[in-house]
Amino acid sequence: MRTDLHGKMEEAWSYLWNKLFYEETGLFYDYLTSREHEKRFSHLPQSDEIEKQFPNPCGWGTGMEDSMLNAGSVMEVLRLRKEMAADKESLSLAKKVLGGMLRCTYSHGVPGFVARSISPWDKRSCYANSSRDQFTLCVYGAWRFLRSFQDADEKDLKDARQLLVDIATYCELVVTPENADNLLRLDGKPGLVCHMLDVRVHEIMRLPMFYAAAWDASGDHHWFDLYRRYAIPGIEENLRLDPAWPWWDVEFSQMQLSLALLAEVESDDELRGKYLRAMFLTAELSNKYFEAEIRKGKTFSGDWSSLNHNWRQMPLALCGTTIQNPEQSSLYGGYAYVQPQFPSSYMDPYSILRALGNLMYTQMLCQDWTPKQEVLESFLSLAAKPDYKTHGSDGPINILHGYWIGRYRKVC
């Protein structure tokens, strides 16, 4: 273990809990806009803005976009800190993260629907359009809690089990041909980035993953049957990764998390072997993207800790996929999806950190794959670049996710 890097990673860990985390909701928000503690979240949407689904029903760009992505990754880090460093705080912190997941899944009155985030102002308002990705990390995090924190109170364990069952129940109810296999928004209309079947390769195993987690949590064979129904044909498609496709770090990492969960719960050697093969192919394919991000990080000359601006003062751009007929309407399900355009001073370093972390843990999750030593050394050097005491994005969550799995693999 590099002690100098470990110190920097502990700084990043302190930053998450002291600045990015909001105790009253149990959530990690996306970014800060002030280094004054009381003003750091002043940009987060007010309840009337959320009620009107402004600036878009996903909350894209507002700071309430990715709380569930953050929760799933932090839960992974907590279980690794518990297993490897005997961190005595891990259980109490994991309970807080679970509390945020529960709030996102129940406070809106539709059990099993995983909201992206919850308003810190009224502790209940949320945007109506979630995503496959938010569901994926919530499921993964709750499942990790059950697997790794068996010393938790029975109530917490019961809540985590019920959370996974309720998510699976919701999916079984709404992911139907009548709904175009869509997770739907809270208002019952189709959501963007919410289709679960007839999707791209990196999304194919999400639905079986949800059902597998519910089966593992409850022992109910109903969920096992649903899991296998979708997993057996799904993995055959998953094995046909297209190297020519312009992949994104988030696609790699979430596909790998889905496969990792399935490989851990599956007892059939042949099927598990296919999951592991898919994980190897994913790690192998992601490596060139990892090396590209490292080159980008090495040439970055800006401020790693530049703060984002208040989204209300940014230019807004219409999301192109919502334009059903440009001659008639740009609304989707009755709402405009306009996205704040982040300044490059914030977006560039954030994107590098997020991608480095995601691609690191994509590779580290595969036990049969290890990047070249010089690539790992470059990742570790770049992970130490930011001043985490003055940072302002959620990119360090991804860095920590990659770092701690790297420590588990004994490469950090």
Buried (B, 14 or more C-beta within 10 A) or exposed (E): EBEEBBEBBEBBBEBBBEBBBBEEBBBBBBBBBBBEEEEBBEBBBEEEBBEEBBBBBBBBBBBBBBBBBBBBBBBBBBBBBBEEEEBEEBBEBBBBBBBBBBBBBBBBEBBBBBBBBBBBBEBBBBBBBBBBBBBBBBBBBBBBBBBBBEEBEEEBBEBBBBBBBBBBBBBBEBBEEEBBBBBBBBBEBBBBBBBBBEBEBBBBBBBBBBBBBBBBBBEEEBBBEBBBEBBEEBBEBBEEBEEEEEBEBBBBBBBBBBBBBBBBBBEEEEBBEBBBBBBBBBBBBBBEBBBEBBEBBEEBEEBBBBBBBBBEEBEBEEBEEBBEEEEEEBEBBEBBBBBBEBBEBBBBBBBBBBBBBBBBBBBBBBEEBBBEEEBBBBBBBBBBBBEBEBBBBBBBBBBBBBBBBBBBBEBB
